[in-house]
C-alpha cells in the first residue's frame, strides 16, 4: 500500500484518475492526475499499512490542496511543497479550473 488513505470523490462529479508509481531505492515516487477528491488517513489505516514512521512530500503542479493535520490546517496553492508525517490527516485536492 502506497498511502493509507481512503479517497472519496469531492463534489458531485464522477471521479477520474491515474497513478504511476516507481521505486527509487527505499523511496516510492508517485505521479497522479485526478479529479477533485477527499482523502483521509486514520490512526487505524496508518497502523494497518505500517506507515507511522513514513514521511510524504507532495508538490502540486496544478490545483489547490486543503489539509487538516493534527492541530494545523493549511491551504496550499500550485507550486507549494507539502510535507506530512505519519499522523492522521484529512486532505482535499481540487484541480485547477479549466
LUMKOL-16493 format. One record per residue (C-alpha): residue in three letters; x, y, z. Coordinates in steps of 0.25 Angstrom, whole numbers, plus 5000, padded with zeros to 4 digits. Layout:
% residues N
AlaXYZ/...
% end
This chain:
% residues 98
Unk500050005000/Unk500650134996/Unk499750225005/Unk498850185016/Unk497750275011/Unk496250255008/Unk496050344995/Unk494650394992/Unk494150484981/Unk493950624985/Unk492650684980/Unk491650624970/Unk492550604958/Unk493050454955/Unk494450424959/Unk495450414949/Unk496950384952/Unk498250314948/Unk499450284957/Unk500850234953/Unk501850184964/Unk503350164963/Unk504350114973/Unk505650194976/Unk506450124986/Unk505550114998/Unk504650224994/Unk503450224985/Unk503150334975/Unk501750344970/Unk501150434960/Unk499650454960/Unk498650524952/Unk497150524957/Unk495850604958/Unk495550664972/Unk495550574983/Unk495650564999/Unk496650475006/Unk496650425020/Unk497750355027/Unk497250305041/Unk498150245052/Unk497550105048/Unk497950115034/Unk499350175037/Unk499550055047/Unk499049955037/Unk499950005026/Unk501150015035/Unk501350155031/Unk501450225044/Unk502950255042/Unk502850305028/Unk502850445022/Unk502150485010/Unk502550605001/Unk501550664991/Unk501850764980/Unk500550814973/Unk500750844958/Unk499350904958/Unk498150914966/Unk497950944981/Unk498050864994/Unk497450885007/Unk497850795019/Unk497650775034/Unk498850705040/Unk498850695055/Unk498450835061/Unk498850905048/Unk498050945036/Unk498650995023/Unk498251035009/Unk499351014998/Unk499351074984/Unk500051014972/Unk501551014974/Unk501650994989/Unk502350874995/Unk501550805006/Unk502250705015/Unk501350615024/Unk501850515035/Unk501150385039/Unk500050455047/Unk498550455043/Unk498150555032/Unk496950595024/Unk497250665011/Unk496450714999/Unk497050734986/Unk496350814975/Unk496950824961/Unk497050964954/Unk495851014947/Unk495850994932/
% end
